[in-house]
Amino acid sequence: MTGFHDQWPQYEVFIKSRNGLEHKHFSSLHATDGQHALLLARDVYTRRQEGNSLWVVAASDVSQNGAEPAAGRSDTPRQFEVFLRLKPGLDHKHIGSVDACDAAAALRSAETAFGQYPAGSLWVLPSASVLTSEAEWSGPFFDAMADKTYRLPTFYQLPAAVNNM
Amino acid sequence: MAEIDNKDLIEYLLRLGDSTLVLGQRLAEWCGHAPAIEEDIALTNTALDLIGQARQLLSYAGELEGSGRDEDALAFLRDELEFHNLTLTELEGGDFGRTVLRMLLFAAYQVVLWQVLLRSTDARLAAIAEKSLKESRYHLRYGADWIVRLGDGTEESHRRMQAALEYMWSFTAELFDRDEVEARLAGVVPSSDSLRSAWEGIVLPVLAAATLQVPTVAGYLSRGKYGIHSEALGPLLAEMQFLQRAYPGGNW
């Protein structure tokens, strides 16, 4: 298995936990491509009803303020999604979008539009590179997780003898 | 409509319930063995879906039977010849290619079947179909995604997917074999042979996109759903049932 994951690129997973809230960075995973990442994100990160909408994006498409921005420049502005983490320990949360020709410009625009936070971390990523769980697949993706208490560790009563497990 | 015989409905529920239970057990065998942690979770997640379907179907069968056997008694205390799962579901998993191919073949069958059972005159069966359809649609998408990736992938992955198809394909005839039990349940359940064209409409385009050749086999009919099994089921049940057999009534 050595080097197995070297062959699968990393994807970042964003979950909207319920309607009215924004997509938040949840975790990452390895997958062969974006479609695959979307399916795996559903199985790995929403199987206990953590949310009702998924975004995945290749980690290589994510640019962070203070770090080398992702490559790629367009002649006309394109849309970038903006995520802000107010301080370490919190998650990157979707706060809006900006138009820019490249990631560095998108980061500058995001700081202008949403303010600068001394302890904050900004992520921008091209909107076109985001794969989303489609609305018409909401049932198979998320409803199927409901009513399955046997998935939860609390479903199982341990005998007293092993109660310290 | 003529009164249906509960014995027929029980038999039919066992065919569906045992198929999902046995395939769930097969998929659970991947726990800790899949090629990546993400796939490990995806396969066992699907196993849990199938076991959840089995619980509903077997519970219903037990209630109709009315002799006090619940889902656990039916799952863990019946012998091989009393199981009515499709032979396809009990075959040894083999490599990952076989595993995902079977997921596609069976999920496509379930999707087609649940869509008809949504309109069953049996309200409870219709409700199980409604809940399960969402799960099976996802299994189908997951399986199809892998089959195209592997079939239309490298020389090695194509070779393995084609080999998996050659192995599994002849067991699909059983999915569409109809018998008197179904005929007597007309209106409650569809006739299996009526499901074939819709199933092919799902499966064949996926196999084509995966650049796989559908084998030309004819004549062989496996008979797992009538209780006549391959040599693969016994060892599977031995593992699945061991604890309840060794420690009857054990609970945790």
Chai-1 contact restraints between the chains, C-beta under 6 A:
chainA,res_idxA,chainB,res_idxB,connection_type,confidence,min_distance_angstrom,max_distance_angstrom,comment,restraint_id
A,L29,B,E38,contact,1.0,0.0,6.0,A-B,restraint_1
A,L39,B,Y142,contact,1.0,0.0,6.0,A-B,restraint_2
A,L40,B,E38,contact,1.0,0.0,6.0,A-B,restraint_3
A,L40,B,A42,contact,1.0,0.0,6.0,A-B,restraint_4
A,D43,B,I41,contact,1.0,0.0,6.0,A-B,restraint_5
A,D43,B,A42,contact,1.0,0.0,6.0,A-B,restraint_6
A,D43,B,N45,contact,1.0,0.0,6.0,A-B,restraint_7
A,V44,B,E38,contact,1.0,0.0,6.0,A-B,restraint_8
A,V44,B,I41,contact,1.0,0.0,6.0,A-B,restraint_9
A,R47,B,N45,contact,1.0,0.0,6.0,A-B,restraint_10
A,G139,B,K134,contact,1.0,0.0,6.0,A-B,restraint_11
A,P140,B,K134,contact,1.0,0.0,6.0,A-B,restraint_12
A,P140,B,R137,contact,1.0,0.0,6.0,A-B,restraint_13
A,P140,B,Y138,contact,1.0,0.0,6.0,A-B,restraint_14
A,D143,B,K134,contact,1.0,0.0,6.0,A-B,restraint_15
A,A144,B,K134,contact,1.0,0.0,6.0,A-B,restraint_16
A,A144,B,E135,contact,1.0,0.0,6.0,A-B,restraint_17
A,K148,B,G52,contact,1.0,0.0,6.0,A-B,restraint_18
